[in-house]
Amino acid sequence: MSERKTIDARGSFCPGPLMELIAALKLVQIGDEIEILSTDKGTVNDVPEWVAKVGHEMGEITEKGDHWSVVVKKAK
């Protein structure tokens, strides 16, 4: 059964949220999702670019008032 882990990277600036995502992906199982909460606008560009490069799956990117929620699914 897949799980979802949330990383609260609000207040962290690039490349902080991406670095936290990379570290978290090493700790979860294939099929698990990681949601990153970020106030850094760059995250909505950086994360999808990195995910496409390394072969994981992008989920939803949602603006939630003062921050974004970016979901990534571990694919390998």
C-alpha positions in Angstrom: 0.0 0.0 0.0 1.4 3.4 -1.0 1.8 6.2 1.5 2.2 9.9 1.3 4.8 11.8 3.2 4.6 15.6 3.6 7.7 17.8 3.7 7.1 21.3 5.1 9.7 23.4 3.3 7.8 26.7 3.7 10.3 29.5 4.3 13.1 27.5 2.7 14.6 28.9 -0.5 15.9 27.1 -3.6 17.5 24.6 -3.7 16.3 23.7 -0.2 12.9 22.2 -1.0 14.4 20.1 -3.9 17.2 18.9 -1.6 14.6 17.8 1.0 12.7 16.0 -1.7 15.8 14.1 -2.9 16.6 13.1 0.7 13.0 12.0 1.4 12.8 9.9 -1.8 15.7 7.7 -0.6 13.6 6.8 2.5 10.3 5.9 0.9 9.1 2.9 -1.2 8.4 2.8 -4.9 4.8 4.0 -5.4 4.9 6.3 -2.3 4.1 10.0 -2.8 5.9 12.9 -1.3 4.1 16.3 -1.0 6.3 19.3 -0.7 4.9 22.5 0.8 6.9 25.4 -0.4 6.7 29.2 -0.4 9.5 29.4 -3.0 8.1 30.0 -6.4 11.1 28.3 -8.0 10.0 25.0 -6.5 7.1 24.7 -9.0 9.7 24.8 -11.9 12.7 23.1 -10.3 10.9 20.0 -9.0 9.1 19.0 -12.3 12.4 19.6 -14.2 14.4 17.4 -11.8 11.6 14.7 -11.7 11.5 14.5 -15.5 15.3 14.2 -15.6 15.5 11.3 -13.0 12.4 9.4 -14.0 9.9 9.8 -11.1 6.3 10.8 -11.6 4.9 14.3 -11.1 1.6 14.6 -9.3 -0.5 17.7 -8.7 0.9 21.2 -8.3 -1.6 23.3 -6.3 -1.3 26.9 -5.2 -2.7 27.1 -1.6 -2.8 30.7 -0.7 0.7 31.7 0.5 2.4 28.4 -0.6 2.4 25.6 -3.2 1.8 21.9 -2.8 3.9 19.8 -5.1 3.4 16.0 -5.2 5.9 13.6 -6.5 5.5 9.8 -6.8 8.6 7.6 -6.4 8.8 5.5 -9.6 12.1 3.6 -9.2 
